[in-house]
């Protein structure tokens, strides 16, 4: 990349593009480098060790490209790998660089949307099993009741372009029913996977009247803007040419074809082989 210090944005596949889209809308002046680990996606049902191993490979690659700040725009990676990377790896491999996730920014404000003090979380199985959302939310809203529903079929439906067809309705209806069976007074539902905004219209069909549906893109973008203000030592190193570059670990033509759906405009990606990145994990 011509830029010397872009902001890195990582996802297991395409979903992080929905977050990057909102970040660019909020902070268009910075340079961004996106990687989708499509060859090894989805992450949702993989073990903690595997997700950590894959995510650390990607983070180290970003650092090699000059990134001082990396955003894990992936709930599963944020849930299963972020804390270990922040606490164990960064002090050894890059003490002057930072890796942020999408769970904490969401947890910090999700309670502000609720009047009943009951919220629902729609997520991958990996994110649900990690218990990351209940634990993080409890730090900021200890009285808030959090109900989680794993939706393992949603990402495959989206990535196979089946999410707008009638077959998707069965799975969305089932998961929404199961969520509200857990908590009858839920008045806020969080789409805790960056793919899920593409199912927004179908999800809304099965939401009770008055229930708010929240996506993460705008929340993460606002949080990043605030972070850069509070950390001028990081912000000052981020290059500002408005450049964007996209990489995938799988087929570039497949990535480019799917990316438009998530990003809202065409992209031209390059291939990267992350298996060749030296990894301490």
Secondary structure as UniProt FT lines:
FT   STRAND          7..11
FT   HELIX           16..26
FT   TURN            28..29
FT   STRAND          32..36
FT   HELIX           38..40
FT   TURN            44..45
FT   HELIX           48..64
FT   TURN            65..66
FT   STRAND          69..72
FT   HELIX           75..80
FT   HELIX           82..84
FT   HELIX           85..89
FT   HELIX           90..93
FT   TURN            95..96
FT   STRAND          98..100
FT   HELIX           103..107
FT   TURN            108..109
FT   HELIX           110..113
FT   STRAND          118..123
FT   HELIX           125..130
FT   HELIX           132..140
FT   TURN            142..143
FT   STRAND          145..150
FT   HELIX           152..159
FT   TURN            160..161
FT   TURN            163..164
FT   HELIX           166..182
FT   TURN            184..185
FT   STRAND          188..191
FT   TURN            194..195
FT   HELIX           196..199
FT   HELIX           200..205
FT   TURN            209..210
FT   STRAND          212..214
FT   HELIX           217..230
FT   HELIX           232..235
FT   TURN            236..237
FT   STRAND          244..248
FT   HELIX           252..263
FT   STRAND          269..271
FT   HELIX           274..276
//
